[in-house]
Amino acid sequence: MAILTIQDETGIIDVRAFPDKMEDLSVLDEDRIVIVEGTIEINEEQETVSMNAQNIEPIESINGEVRTIRFRLSKDKAMNGVAKKIRDLCLKYKGDKEVVIEVYEKGKFSCEIATHSDFHVSINDEFKQEVSKILSPDEFIFE
């Protein structure tokens, strides 16, 4: 059994994990970003919260499950250079994941554009970081 201390922007929690629940033991490496699924235990007497892990995977494992990235842009953003930045990113990170662009103007219209395969992308952490610099989290969805 391993006891991991996991931290995010909301706090710290101790996680109990058994080796059979971990696909990859490198998830134990310090500063590794992981996805943890499990059950929470709350001890009201000691005012502690802990977790029993049912599955622990490296964050990179979800990149392979993504089939499409959907960008949701207002007409103003699309017309003011953001669409060009997205195009440049797609060309920089060529891959096999579909790209769909939704353009909307509240109360007036919305349209959905499936891009040509020349603009399909490879989803990796660098791509996600660059997208996050251009768009807010509600403006792109990994499907």
Secondary structure, DSSP 8 states (H G I E B T S, - for coil): -EEEEEEETTEEEEEEE-GGGBS-GGGGSTT--EEEEEEEEEETTTTEEEEEEEEEEETHHHHTT--EEEEEEEHHHIIIIIHHHHHHHHHHTEEEEEEEEEEEETTTEEEEEE--GGG-E---HHHHHHHHHHS-GGGEEE-
